[in-house]
Amino acid sequence: MRANVPFSAAVLIMLALSGGVLYLLDSGLDGITEQTAYTGVFVNRTDASAVPIREDNIVRHFSPGPISMALVKSNGCVADGFLSGYGGRTGEAVKMINRSKCVYLHRALETWLKPPNFEKAFGIMEEVEKRPIIYGMFLAEAISMRKEYDDPILDQEHRFDQMCREGTKGRWGDETCIPSIQNVEYRRYLKAVTRRAMDLGIQSFMFGQIQLQDEHPNFEETEIKKVLDDMRSYAKERDMEIIIGAQTDDVTDEKYLKLFDYIEGGVGIDNLGNVEDQPCFSGHSSCWALLWDKKYSSKANNVLLHLDWSGFTWDDMGVFARMPQERRIKTLDSLYKKFTSQKMGFMMPFLAVLNKENNGCYGPNKNFYSPSDKFKCKDEGYINEIMKDVVVR
């Protein structure tokens, strides 16, 4: 923790400790259900505990500002789990972000197989001096049926075992499933966590593999309109700008795609860093959509691209991290120029998952890539040279 602790955060910590709540600083201790709270003011409850409520006048180190999609596209960076403590060495990650040209931190707050830890996210955001900055949240297609989320704002409990899409139990391992937008319990959970995230200042929200979460990924039948309308209404109430995106894969319903401010996907590089010019990646038996193809890009509001990761050695990040440095930088430079010249975004890798057996360079540990000069890859200076200088108007 930093030495200069904001007064409101100090109040939170003292109250939490007095209530017997264990505040976990070690990112490795993530097996416990996350039910933490963001800093705020408190009211007494009948059970003598305290629950945080939203306070519009709270003084924070960070306040959300306007969103420029041009900057998101030219200075977007994948920072998977940065606000969730992914990879460890969070202090070094903060320093790297502070000295970067990143404006947008994609997937900074994670929800893969566990609910978001808003208190941890707040603490990390307080350390980031970089401005302007836009934080992103990932609304994952993977939930753990063993967990639950207690919303301290509305005093509601959300059980993940009641959110599953039928027939998907075990999809990501034992006692996991894919959540369904059709399920009212999942929509209630999304409402709770996206509102808390906005209270924190998070402005970009992306749905993972929407064709899995949405049983009817077409404009006429989808239930996601209800979720998006609520999110945008709440942002308007808070007088803040947000953007909402989705991993849409091979969905081509134009009216459905334009429900989102952006669509997002990987690029599918080969060992030389090349990508294909066709609708579907040839490396998969089913269609893994290449979103820059006009089949998709012409129907979307905006397209954001990146080196994909799935934890396998053959994914984009695995291939990339095994390249010699000269080829890594050449690949990033080529992809950045290719896609930004087409008015799309190519987001630079600043924190992404690797397979621990990948046998390439890596960041804070073998499971994560980071370009930081403090670790093995040492790509950050080259990456920052590639990205455009930030011009704020």
Number of C-alpha atoms within 10 A of each C-alpha: 9 10 5 7 12 15 11 15 18 13 15 20 17 11 16 18 11 11 12 9 13 11 12 14 11 9 15 11 8 12 9 9 15 18 17 21 21 23 25 19 16 16 10 10 9 6 6 9 14 17 19 19 16 16 12 9 7 11 12 16 12 18 14 19 15 12 19 15 17 14 20 22 23 30 25 28 27 24 28 25 24 28 28 23 23 23 23 17 13 17 14 15 26 20 15 21 22 16 13 20 25 31 23 27 29 31 26 25 28 25 18 16 20 22 23 25 21 22 23 20 22 22 18 20 21 15 16 18 15 19 14 19 26 26 23 29 27 22 26 21 21 22 26 24 22 14 20 20 20 19 19 19 14 11 9 13 13 18 17 24 20 15 23 24 20 12 9 14 19 13 13 15 11 11 14 21 25 27 29 25 27 18 18 13 19 23 18 16 22 19 17 20 18 22 19 20 22 21 20 22 22 26 25 25 25 23 22 21 19 23 18 20 24 22 19 17 21 18 16 11 12 15 20 23 16 12 17 16 12 16 22 16 12 18 19 12 9 13 10 19 18 23 18 19 25 23 21 24 21 17 17 17 15 17 13 20 24 16 19 21 19 23 26 24 23 23 24 26 22 15 14 13 20 13 14 15 11 14 17 20 19 13 12 10 8 10 13 18 24 25 28 24 14 13 18 22 20 14 17 22 15 21 24 27 25 24 23 20 19 14 19 16 20 18 20 23 28 29 23 27 22 17 17 12 16 10 15 21 19 15 19 23 18 14 24 22 16 14 19 17 11 10 14 24 30 31 28 28 24 27 27 26 24 28 21 16 12 19 13 21 23 27 27 21 16 17 17 23 27 27 24 23 14 14 16 16 19 17 19 23 13 17 19 16 12 20 22 12 13 14 7 8 4
